[in-house]
Amino acid sequence: MSRRTFEHLLTQQPSLCKAWVSWAQMEKRCHRSNQSERWHRCREVLQRGLELNPSSSCLIQAWGLMELQRGNWLAAVMLLERSARLDSRCVPVLSWQHVRTAKKTVGSRRTRGSAVRPAASGAGGAAAGGGSGGAASSGGSGTR
């Protein structure tokens, strides 16, 4: 029922970025028995929201934080830096300890020239896993 409510609302008003984020968070929490499915559905909702709102710093930041929780540090850093470039209200997130750790790890691996892989524990204890870092490079600029 909740999915249908989000679907209906966002069909009528697709620019409500906070509703997209709320839906993604709901999906992340709904599939407790299947972690892979919950991350997939969460990412899918955020991707769909960004297709309709490509310059939404709110959605880009939410996706970056989801990737950080997932342990996909390169994608997380790219998305969070992109959201901060689009909207200065997103800059404070870059000073969070987990984000600074991810940036430091990604930066040191870039410097050494090795492939960047997320740490096994990720941020917040989330298990590392495959993710779609490609969205970090999708175009767009604008406001939240």
N, C-alpha and C positions, 0 to 999 in steps of 0.2 A: 504494500500500500504506500509506503514512504517513497519508494522509487517512482511510482506513478504520480505522486504529488510533485516531486521534483521535476519529473518529465513535463508535466502540465505547466507548472510555473515557468520553467525555463524555455518552453516552446513559446509561451506568451511574451516573456521578457528575458531573452538570452544574454543580455548585458549585465545581469545581476551576478557579478563575480563572486560575491560572498555566498550566494546560494550554491554555486558550483563547488566552492570549497566545502561547504557544509555537506553536500551530497557525497563528495569524495571522502570526507571524514567518516560519514555513515558507512560507506562501502568498506572502508578500512577496518571498521569495528564489527561488521556483520558476519564475516566469514572466519570466525575463531577456529573452526576445525581445519580450515584449509588456508594456511598463510599465503601460499602462492596466489590463490584466487583473490584474496583480499587486496593484496598489493596490485594485482593486475586490474581489478575493477576500479580501485582508487585512481591509478594512473590513467585508465581509460576515460574516466569522468573528467579528469583535469585536461587531458588531451582534447577531448570534445569541447570543453569550455574554451580552450585556447584557439581552437579552429575558428570559433565564432568571435573571439575577443583576443586577437593575436598580440595586442600590445598591453594586455592586462598585467601590470606588475603584481597585483594581488594573486592571480592564478599562477604566474611564474614563480613567485615566492613560495606558494603552497606546494607546488611541484618540487621545488628545490628542497624544502623541508621534508617532504615525503622521501625523496631520494637520500637525504641525510639519515633519516631514520632507518632506511633500508640498507644503508652501508655503501651506497653508490656515491662515493665522495667526489669523484670528478664531475659527474652530472650535477650533484648538489651544488658544488662551488660555482660551476658555470651558470646555473640557473639563478642562484642567489645573487651573484655579481651582476647578472643581467637585470634582475628586478631592481637592484639598487641603482643601476644606471638609468633606468626608466623612471624611478620615483624615489626621491630622497627620503621619503618616510620608510623605505625598506632598508636603508643603510644600517640602522642599529642592529639588525640581525647578524650582520657581518662581524660584530664584536662578541657574539655569543661564544662561549668556550668550545662547544662542539664544532662550530663553524670554523673557528680559528685553528683548531686541531686538524680539521679536514683540509683547510687551505695550506697549512704547513706541510702536511703529508703529501698532498698533490703537488705543491711547489717543489719539494725536495725530490720527488720522483721525476718531475719534469726536468729539473736541473741535471739529474744523473742520466737522463735520456732513456730511462726504462719505461716500460708500459705502466700506466697508472692503474692500480687495482685497489678496491676498497679494503680497509682493514677487516679482519675476520669478525670482529665484534661490532663494527659500525658504531654509529652514535646511538646512545640510549639502549645499547645492548641488542639492537636488531641484528639479525643474521645477514651476512653479505649475500648478494645474489645478483643475477643479471638484471639489467635495467635498460631503459631507453634513454640514453644520454643524448640522443639525436635532437631532442626538442630544445636542448640548450642552445643550439645554433640556429633555430628557426627565426626568421626575421620579425621585425616589428619594433616600433617605438611608440611611445605615447604615455598615457597616464593610467592610473588605476581604474 
